[in-house]
Amino acid sequence: MLDFIILQLSTLGPLGRKLPAPGTVGSVVGILLFGFLHYYCELQTLWIIAISVPLVLLGVPICTHAERILGESDPKSVIWDEFCVIPFIFLFLKDSDLRHSDSHFLFFLGLGFILFRLFDILKPFGINKLQNLPRGWGVMTDDLAAALISGCLLGIIQTFSLSFL
């Protein structure tokens, strides 16, 4: 029963196992949840990140156990990592600037998603070395690093774009 629960959590139910490009699917679900919580529930980014921190920490044993069950290292079907690190993409953006307009919000949401997927797939700046950490630590930290690097770049882009408005 525990194995079933771990697989359901780690793959977000059937999403990681049944759909193509599972990492992208997990990221889309994370972006949609972040967008919903920020836009409709009006939660500040830091609150959403505070909610995400325990999910990231919980992801280490979940992903460790999922690797053992599936018998492979960082299985593609395990998308808990992509899903729960998404809020960290927006760490360096000001909430007031995100709420400037709907188009601003959608632009930064989309750009954050694209940057994260780019860094998650290409794994530059030593992100690929983080995958070598043991067990679930490698699964979680490479995605967290990709999110934080995306967030830094997104913050720079936001600051640069605002100087022209």
N, C-alpha and C positions, 0 to 999 in steps of 0.2 A: 504493500500500500504506500509506504514512504517513497519507494522508487517511482511509482505512478505520480504522486504529488510533485516530486522534484522535477520529473520530466515535463509535467504540465506547466509548472512555473518557469522553468528554464527555457522552454520553447514557446511560451505564451500560448499554451493550448496547441491548436493545430497550425498556428501561423508559421512557426519555425520549421514544421515538418512537411506541410502540404503546399506551401506557396513557393514560387521561384524567388531567388534573391532574398533569402531570409534575413540577412543583416540589414538590407534596405527596408524590408517590411517592419522589423523591430524598431528601426529608426523612425519610420513614418508614424508608427503607433506612439512612440515617445514624443514626437513633435506635435501630434494631434492632442495628446494629453496635456503637454505643456501649454499649447495654444488655448485649449479649453480652460485650464486652471487660471491662466494669466488674463485672458480676454473676458471670458464669461463669468468666472468666479472672482475675478479681480484680485487674485492673490499676487503679491509681489514676488519677483524672481527669487529673492533670497529665501522666502518662505517655501517656495517650490523646491529650491535646492536643499533646504533643511529637511524637507520630507524625503528627498532623494538620497541623502547621505546614508540613512539606515538601509535603504534598498541596495545601495552599492555594497555596503558592508555585508549584508545578507547574501549578496550575489557571490561572494567568495566561496562559502560552503555549498551553496546551491550549484554553482558551476563545477566545483570540485566533484561533487556527488554525480552530476550529470555526465562529466567526463568518464567517471568510473563505470556508470551504467552503460553508456554508449561505446565505451572501449576506445575512445580516441581523444586526442588533445585538441582543445578548442573546437568542438564540433560546430559545423556551419548551422545546424538546426538550433543550437543554443543561442537565443537572441536576448536573453535577460540583460546582458551587458550593454548592448546598443540601446535598448529600451530605457534603462534607468539612468544612464549618464547624460542623456539629452539635455536636461536643464542646465548642466554645467557649461554648455555652449553659450548661454546668455548671461553668465556670471558678470561679465565686464560691461554690460549694457545698462544704461540708466532706464529705469521703469518709465520715467516721464517722457523720455525720447521714444521708447517703444509704443507708448500710448498716444504719441503725437497725432497719428492718424491711422486709419485702417490700412492704408496702402503701406505706410511705414512698417507697421506691425507685420504684415504679410511679406514684405520685402526682406526684413531681417529674419523672419522665421524660415523663409525659403533659402536665403543665403546661408544661414546657419546650418541648415540641413545639408546643403550641397558641400559646404566646407567640411563638415563632420564626415560625410561619406567619403570625400576625397582623402582626408587624412586617415580615416579608418582603413581604407583599401590600400593606399600607397604606403602607409606607415613610415613617413620620413622622420627626421630629427631624432632617431634612436627609438621611436615608438616600437619598431619591430623587435628590439632587444627586450622590451618589457614582456613580450609574449613568452620569453624563456623563464620567467618567474615560475615557481612551482605551483601546480594545481590551479585552482580558481583565481589565484592572484594574477597570473599571466593573462587569463581570460578577461578579467575586469580592468586591470591597470592600463592595458594598451588602449582600450576604448575611452577610459577616463582621460588619458593623456591626449588622445585625438580630440576629445571634446574641449579640453582646456586650451589646447593650441588653436582650435577653431574659434573659441571664445576670445582669445587674445586678438586674433586677426579680425574678428567681427567687431570688437571694441575699437580697434584702430580704424577700421572702415567707417564705423559710425561717427567717430570723432572727426575724421577727415571729411565725410559727407556733410556733417552739420556745419562745417566752416564755410560751406558754399550756400547754405540756406539763409 
